[in-house]
Amino acid sequence: MQLNFLDHPIPAKLSSGFPDAMVLLDCETTGGKAIYHRIIEIGLIVIEGGKMIETWQSFIDPKVAP
């Protein structure tokens, strides 16, 4: 399931503790155990003044058999 929080304004009460500019990092993996599972996707979102400025994502070959 994927939620898009950036489609809705952040209430002032919740956003007051955040810096004006930040980068959010998202890592998707093949599972939850680092010894067995690998990162398969990395995503970044740049936020300035409460607005999404830029996004970036990259898929990664996890080197696991299909």
C-alpha positions in Angstrom: 0.0 0.0 0.0 1.3 3.5 -0.9 0.1 6.7 0.7 0.7 10.1 -0.8 0.9 12.6 2.0 2.4 15.3 -0.2 -0.9 15.7 -2.0 -2.4 17.3 1.1 -1.2 20.3 3.0 0.5 19.6 6.3 -1.3 21.2 9.3 0.7 23.9 11.0 0.6 22.1 14.3 2.4 19.1 12.8 4.8 21.0 10.6 6.1 23.5 13.2 8.8 21.1 14.4 10.2 20.4 10.9 13.0 22.5 9.3 12.1 24.7 6.3 14.1 22.5 3.9 14.7 18.7 4.1 15.3 15.6 2.1 13.2 12.5 2.8 14.8 9.1 2.0 12.9 5.9 1.3 14.5 2.5 0.9 12.6 -0.5 -0.4 14.1 -4.0 0.3 13.5 -7.6 -0.5 12.8 -8.3 3.2 13.5 -7.3 6.8 16.8 -9.1 7.6 20.0 -7.4 6.4 22.0 -10.6 6.4 19.6 -12.1 3.8 17.8 -9.3 2.0 18.9 -6.5 -0.2 17.9 -2.9 -1.1 16.0 -2.9 -4.4 14.9 0.8 -4.7 16.0 4.1 -3.3 13.8 7.3 -3.4 14.4 10.9 -2.4 12.0 13.8 -2.0 13.3 17.4 -1.6 11.0 19.7 0.4 11.4 23.4 0.8 8.9 25.7 2.6 6.5 22.8 3.0 6.4 22.1 -0.8 7.8 19.2 -2.8 10.5 20.7 -5.0 12.1 17.6 -6.5 11.9 13.8 -6.5 14.4 11.1 -7.5 14.3 7.3 -7.5 16.5 4.5 -8.7 15.9 0.7 -8.9 18.8 -1.5 -7.8 19.6 -5.0 -8.9 19.5 -7.0 -5.7 21.5 -9.9 -7.1 19.0 -12.5 -5.9 17.8 -15.4 -8.0 14.2 -15.0 -9.3 
